[in-house]
Amino acid sequence: MQIRPNRVKRKLAAGEVACTVCGITAADDVESFGPNDFDGIWIEGEHAAAEPAEISNLTRACDIWGMTSVVRVNRNDQNLIYRTMDCGAQGIVVPKVNTKAEALNVVEGGKFGPIGKRGMFSGRQGYGVSDYVSVANDEILLIVLIEDIVAVENLEEILTVDHIDVFFVAPADLASSMGHTSEMNHPEAVAVREKAMKLIVDSGRTAGALATTDSATALVDMGVRFLLTPAQSWLAAGAADFLKKAKGSK
């Protein structure tokens, strides 16, 4: 038995765009979404959608289709980071990483030694993989959220931290930290967001962003290679189109 390949991580390493979706909260729904050929599923563990006990089944459903399970945890805690990986997560998203020291903490929790300090246990991704501890570091995806103006101010230093795969610029929280709550597309917030993504790309690191069907092309043209899109936007668009046609029929 060999370790499962991390589809998102390998695509990014090859210079390709990786597409993930959020808002799918049940294992059966993750599995049914598999044939759509997305690279990963963003499992929401910060804003209460996924409880810890559900992570094993959600990640297992991702495994069936070779999609990367990307779990957002609710704090930058080393024990929480590697416990979530022990439950089967192939990727970890850590919120509110505002300094270089906080970024280093993510790496220490997410990688086995000598790179980090991950506890010596394989969890479900290691079942049957005799050399798991030796190869796991190559398949774990680490993502930090740049979601505060303080993080943007410290971004050059944060970008010097090795072993972080994606620096994801989160629009809503970033705008809120600038005084534009519920206005993530305020011109000032957009300017800061785009400046941050440009800095990430120009530094040779991978930028991540929230994308919609309308914005995906422009983001890729900017150099963003990790895209997250909410399933709810597709449901809303499809529902509106269906109702329009149904109510317009005679």
C-alpha positions in Angstrom: 0.0 0.0 0.0 1.3 3.4 -1.0 0.3 6.8 0.4 -2.6 8.4 -1.4 -1.4 11.2 -3.7 -2.5 14.7 -2.9 -4.1 15.9 -6.1 -4.2 19.6 -5.2 -0.6 19.6 -4.0 0.7 17.8 -7.1 -1.2 20.1 -9.5 0.2 23.2 -7.8 3.7 21.7 -7.9 3.2 21.2 -11.7 2.2 24.9 -12.1 -1.4 24.1 -12.8 -4.6 25.6 -11.4 -6.3 23.6 -8.6 -10.0 23.9 -8.1 -11.8 23.3 -4.8 -15.4 23.7 -3.7 -16.9 24.5 -0.3 -20.4 24.2 1.1 -20.8 20.5 0.7 -21.2 19.3 4.2 -22.3 15.6 4.1 -20.2 12.6 3.2 -22.8 11.3 0.8 -22.9 14.6 -1.0 -19.1 14.7 -1.2 -19.2 11.3 -2.8 -21.9 12.2 -5.3 -20.0 15.3 -6.3 -16.9 13.2 -7.1 -17.7 12.6 -10.8 -17.5 16.4 -11.5 -13.7 16.1 -11.5 -12.9 18.9 -9.0 -9.4 18.6 -7.4 -10.5 19.0 -3.8 -13.3 19.6 -1.2 -12.9 22.3 1.4 -14.4 20.9 4.6 -15.5 23.7 6.9 -14.3 23.1 10.5 -14.0 26.8 11.6 -17.6 27.9 11.1 -19.2 24.8 12.6 -20.3 22.9 9.5 -18.1 19.9 10.2 -17.7 18.5 13.7 -14.5 16.6 14.5 -16.3 13.3 14.6 -17.5 13.8 11.0 -14.0 14.5 9.5 -13.1 10.8 9.0 -16.2 10.1 6.9 -15.9 13.4 4.9 -12.3 12.7 4.1 -13.0 9.1 3.3 -15.6 10.2 0.7 -13.0 12.5 -0.9 -10.6 9.5 -1.0 -13.0 7.5 -3.1 -12.8 10.0 -6.0 -9.1 11.0 -5.5 -10.1 14.5 -4.4 -8.0 16.3 -1.8 -9.7 16.7 1.5 -8.9 20.3 2.7 -10.1 20.9 6.3 -10.2 24.4 7.7 -9.6 24.3 11.5 -10.7 27.0 13.9 -7.4 28.0 15.4 -3.6 27.9 14.9 -3.0 25.0 17.3 -0.4 22.4 16.6 -2.3 19.6 18.3 -5.5 20.5 16.5 -3.6 20.6 13.1 -2.1 17.1 13.4 -5.2 15.6 15.1 -7.2 16.7 12.0 -4.7 15.1 9.7 -4.9 11.9 11.9 -8.6 11.9 11.1 -7.7 11.7 7.4 -7.3 15.3 6.1 -4.8 15.7 3.3 -4.8 19.4 3.6 -5.1 21.9 6.5 -6.3 25.5 6.3 -5.3 27.7 9.3 -7.2 31.0 9.9 -5.8 34.4 10.9 -2.1 33.8 10.3 -0.8 37.4 10.8 2.9 37.0 11.5 5.9 34.9 10.4 5.9 33.2 13.8 2.3 32.1 13.4 3.1 30.8 9.9 6.0 28.8 11.4 3.6 27.3 14.0 1.5 25.9 11.1 4.5 24.2 9.6 5.6 22.8 13.0 2.1 21.3 13.6 1.7 20.0 10.0 5.0 18.3 9.3 6.8 15.4 10.8 10.3 16.0 12.0 12.9 17.1 11.1 10.8 19.8 9.4 8.1 20.1 12.1 6.8 18.6 15.3 3.8 16.6 14.2 2.9 13.9 16.7 4.2 10.4 15.7 0.9 8.8 14.6 -0.2 8.0 11.1 -4.0 8.2 11.4 -6.3 6.8 8.7 -4.2 8.1 5.7 -1.4 5.9 7.0 -3.2 2.6 7.3 -1.2 0.0 5.5 1.5 2.5 4.4 4.6 1.1 6.1 6.7 4.2 5.3 4.0 6.8 6.1 6.1 8.9 8.4 8.8 9.1 5.8 6.6 10.2 2.9 3.7 12.1 4.5 5.4 15.4 4.5 5.5 15.3 0.7 1.7 14.8 0.5 0.4 17.2 3.2 -1.0 20.5 1.9 -0.7 23.5 4.2 -2.7 26.6 3.6 -2.6 29.8 5.6 -5.3 32.5 5.5 -4.3 36.1 4.9 -7.4 37.7 6.3 -6.4 40.7 8.3 -4.8 43.9 7.4 -2.0 43.1 9.9 -1.2 40.0 7.8 -1.0 42.0 4.7 1.4 44.4 6.4 3.5 41.5 7.5 3.1 39.5 4.2 6.7 39.8 3.0 8.0 38.2 6.1 5.2 35.5 6.1 6.1 34.6 2.6 9.6 33.6 3.7 8.3 30.6 5.6 9.0 27.4 3.7 6.6 24.4 3.4 3.4 26.4 3.1 1.7 25.5 -0.1 -0.9 28.3 -0.4 -1.3 31.8 0.9 -5.0 32.3 0.6 -6.2 36.0 0.6 -9.6 35.9 2.3 -11.8 38.8 1.1 -14.5 39.2 3.7 -12.4 39.1 6.8 -9.7 41.3 5.2 -12.3 43.9 4.3 -13.8 43.8 7.8 -10.4 44.3 9.4 -10.1 47.5 7.2 -13.4 48.8 8.5 -15.5 47.6 5.6 -17.6 45.0 7.3 -20.0 43.3 4.8 -18.3 45.2 2.0 -15.6 42.9 0.7 -15.8 44.6 -2.7 -15.3 48.0 -1.4 -12.7 49.7 -3.7 -10.1 50.1 -0.9 -10.5 46.4 0.1 -10.2 45.2 -3.5 -7.1 47.2 -4.0 -5.4 45.8 -0.9 -6.5 42.3 -1.8 -5.2 42.5 -5.3 -1.9 44.0 -4.0 -1.5 41.1 -1.6 -2.2 38.5 -4.3 0.3 40.2 -6.6 3.0 40.2 -3.9 2.4 36.4 -3.3 2.6 35.6 -7.1 5.6 37.9 -7.6 7.5 36.2 -4.8 7.1 32.8 -6.5 4.7 31.4 -4.0 1.1 30.2 -4.6 -1.8 32.6 -4.1 -5.3 31.3 -3.3 -8.6 33.2 -3.7 -12.3 32.9 -3.4 -13.7 32.5 -6.9 -17.0 32.5 -8.7 -17.8 31.4 -12.3 -17.6 35.1 -13.3 -14.3 35.9 -11.5 -12.3 32.7 -12.0 -10.7 33.6 -15.4 -9.5 37.0 -14.1 -8.0 35.5 -11.0 -6.1 32.9 -13.0 -4.9 35.7 -15.3 -3.5 37.4 -12.2 -1.5 34.3 -11.4 -3.8 32.8 -8.7 -3.6 29.0 -8.9 -5.6 27.8 -5.9 -9.3 28.6 -6.4 -12.1 28.0 -3.9 -15.7 28.3 -5.1 -18.9 28.1 -3.0 -21.4 25.5 -4.1 -24.2 27.7 -2.9 -23.7 30.2 -5.8 -24.3 27.4 -8.3 -27.4 26.3 -6.4 -28.8 29.8 -6.3 -28.1 30.4 -10.0 -29.6 27.1 -11.0 -32.6 27.6 -8.8 -33.3 31.1 -10.2 -32.9 29.9 -13.8 -35.3 26.9 -13.2 -38.0 29.1 -11.5 -37.7 31.7 -14.2 -38.3 29.1 -16.9 -41.0 27.2 -14.9 -43.0 30.2 -14.0 -42.7 31.6 -17.5 -44.1 28.4 -19.1 -47.7 28.1 -20.0 
